[in-house]
Amino acid sequence: MAIALIDYRAGNLTSVRKAFAALGADLVTPETPADLDTAEAIVVPGVGHFGATRALGTDWIEGILARVGEGRPLLGICLGMQWLFEGSEEAPDLPGLGLLSGRCYRLGDAGQSAVKVPHVGWNALELQRDASIVEGIPSGAQVYFTHSYVAPVTGDSVALTDHGERFSSIVQRGHVAGVQFHPEKSGEVGLQVLRNFLSLA
């Protein structure tokens, strides 16, 4: 199974590659949007500033949307999940992919001034509904986070996490899914999330 791992220079992809390889997935790093044509699924990882997604210009956006339109699964990890939405207050002039409605915002902006930002470390997933991306994962499972911005709670939210306020930690709409935490750093729970994604392909 060929999984396209998008490299837009936003974080080290080595640990993501290792996690997928441990599950028997064949990862390729496309050099051009045309290389996505042969991918059975697409993963957009990333850490850091939303502005890094500027490197994914119109050609990449059109290529990814075309493959998703054909029914190929897409997974966004951390910054990659935030990119699935319409945009982020971290870079207000820069649109996201727009597959999910809503805009990302900085933790604490909802009025909880005491919240520590960035949110770093292990925290619990509160499952909100059944979805294929959380198959076999119990509510309360612990995963590893490192981020300052969060996605809003919407009808696409599968799991929420509380850090001064509740935010979307897993989202899914059809064959498009996103996780705010790092599955590659989240032990067996993280690997199960990746297994569930691979089962969509």
C-alpha positions in Angstrom: 0.0 0.0 0.0 1.6 3.3 -1.1 0.9 6.1 1.3 2.0 9.6 0.2 3.6 11.5 3.1 3.6 15.2 2.2 6.9 16.9 3.1 6.6 20.7 3.2 9.5 21.3 5.6 7.3 21.5 8.7 8.8 19.0 11.1 10.9 15.9 11.1 9.0 13.1 9.2 11.3 10.3 10.4 9.2 9.2 13.4 6.0 9.3 11.3 7.7 7.1 8.7 8.8 4.7 11.3 5.3 4.4 12.8 3.7 3.6 9.5 6.6 1.2 8.5 6.0 -0.7 11.8 2.5 -1.3 10.5 3.7 -2.6 7.1 2.8 0.5 5.1 4.9 1.6 2.2 5.4 5.4 2.4 6.5 7.6 -0.5 7.4 11.3 -0.4 5.9 12.9 -3.5 8.1 15.5 -5.1 5.3 17.0 -7.2 1.5 17.0 -7.0 1.4 14.7 -10.0 3.1 12.0 -7.9 -0.1 11.8 -5.8 -1.8 10.1 -8.7 -0.5 6.7 -7.6 -1.0 7.1 -3.9 -3.7 5.0 -2.2 -3.8 7.5 0.7 -2.3 10.8 1.8 -0.8 12.0 5.1 -0.1 15.6 5.9 2.0 15.9 9.1 3.5 19.0 10.5 4.6 20.9 13.6 5.0 24.6 14.1 3.4 27.7 12.6 0.4 27.6 10.4 2.4 29.8 8.0 4.4 26.8 7.0 1.5 25.5 5.0 2.1 28.3 2.6 4.6 25.9 0.9 1.6 23.8 -0.1 0.6 26.1 -3.0 -2.3 25.9 -5.4 -0.9 23.0 -7.3 -0.6 20.9 -4.2 -4.0 21.9 -2.9 -5.7 21.0 -6.2 -3.8 17.7 -6.4 -4.8 16.7 -2.8 -8.4 17.8 -3.3 -8.6 15.9 -6.6 -7.4 12.7 -4.9 -9.8 13.2 -1.9 -12.6 13.7 -4.4 -11.8 10.3 -5.9 -12.3 8.8 -2.5 -8.7 8.4 -1.4 -8.2 8.8 2.4 -6.5 11.8 3.9 -5.0 12.2 7.4 -3.8 15.4 8.9 -1.5 15.2 11.9 -1.1 18.2 14.4 -0.5 21.2 12.1 -1.7 19.0 9.2 -5.1 18.5 11.0 -5.5 22.3 11.5 -4.8 22.7 7.7 -7.9 20.6 7.0 -10.0 23.5 8.3 -10.8 26.9 6.7 -7.9 28.6 8.3 -6.2 29.7 11.5 -5.9 32.8 13.5 -2.1 32.1 13.6 -1.9 33.2 10.0 -5.2 34.9 9.3 -4.4 35.8 5.6 -3.6 32.1 4.7 -6.5 29.8 3.9 -6.6 26.2 4.9 -7.6 23.3 2.8 -11.3 24.0 3.6 -12.5 20.4 3.8 -13.8 21.0 7.4 -15.7 24.1 8.5 -14.4 26.4 11.1 -11.1 28.3 12.0 -8.4 27.3 14.4 -7.5 29.6 17.3 -5.0 29.9 20.1 -5.6 28.0 23.3 -6.9 30.3 26.0 -8.6 32.7 23.6 -11.9 31.4 24.8 -11.3 33.2 28.1 -9.4 30.7 30.2 -6.4 33.0 31.0 -4.8 30.4 33.4 -4.2 27.8 30.7 -0.6 27.0 30.0 0.4 27.4 26.4 1.9 25.5 24.6 0.0 22.4 25.6 2.7 19.8 25.9 2.5 16.2 27.2 0.0 13.4 27.7 -3.7 14.0 27.9 -6.9 12.1 27.5 -9.2 11.6 24.5 -12.9 12.0 25.3 -14.8 10.2 22.6 -17.9 11.9 21.3 -19.2 9.5 18.7 -18.3 6.3 16.8 -16.0 6.7 13.9 -13.7 4.4 12.0 -10.6 6.4 13.1 -11.2 5.5 16.8 -12.1 1.8 16.3 -10.7 -0.1 19.2 -9.7 3.0 21.2 -11.4 3.5 24.6 -12.6 6.9 25.8 -10.0 8.2 28.3 -7.0 6.8 26.3 -3.9 9.0 26.7 -2.0 10.5 23.7 0.9 12.9 23.4 0.3 16.6 22.4 2.5 19.6 21.6 0.7 22.6 20.2 -0.6 26.1 20.9 -3.5 26.4 18.5 -6.6 24.2 18.4 -9.4 23.2 16.1 -13.0 24.2 17.0 -15.6 21.7 18.3 -17.9 20.9 15.4 -20.1 18.1 14.1 -16.9 16.6 12.7 -15.3 16.2 16.1 -14.8 12.5 17.1 -12.8 13.2 20.3 -12.3 16.2 22.5 -9.4 16.9 24.9 -9.5 19.3 27.9 -6.7 21.8 28.5 -8.3 24.7 30.2 -11.0 24.3 27.5 -12.2 21.5 25.4 -11.0 21.3 21.8 -11.1 18.9 18.9 -8.4 16.3 19.3 -9.7 13.9 16.6 -12.0 14.8 13.6 -13.4 12.7 10.8 -15.7 13.4 7.9 -16.0 10.3 5.7 -12.5 9.4 4.5 -10.9 12.6 5.8 -9.5 12.5 9.3 -7.3 14.5 11.5 -5.6 14.2 14.9 -4.2 17.1 16.9 -1.8 14.8 18.9 1.2 13.0 17.6 0.2 9.3 17.0 3.8 8.4 16.2 4.7 9.5 19.8 1.5 8.0 21.5 2.4 4.4 21.9 -0.1 1.7 21.1 -3.0 4.1 21.0 -1.3 6.1 18.3 -0.5 3.0 16.3 -4.1 2.0 16.5 -5.2 5.3 15.1 -2.8 4.8 12.2 -4.0 1.2 11.7 -7.6 2.6 11.5 -6.5 5.1 8.9 -4.8 2.5 6.8 -8.0 0.4 6.9 -9.7 3.2 5.0 -7.3 2.9 2.1 
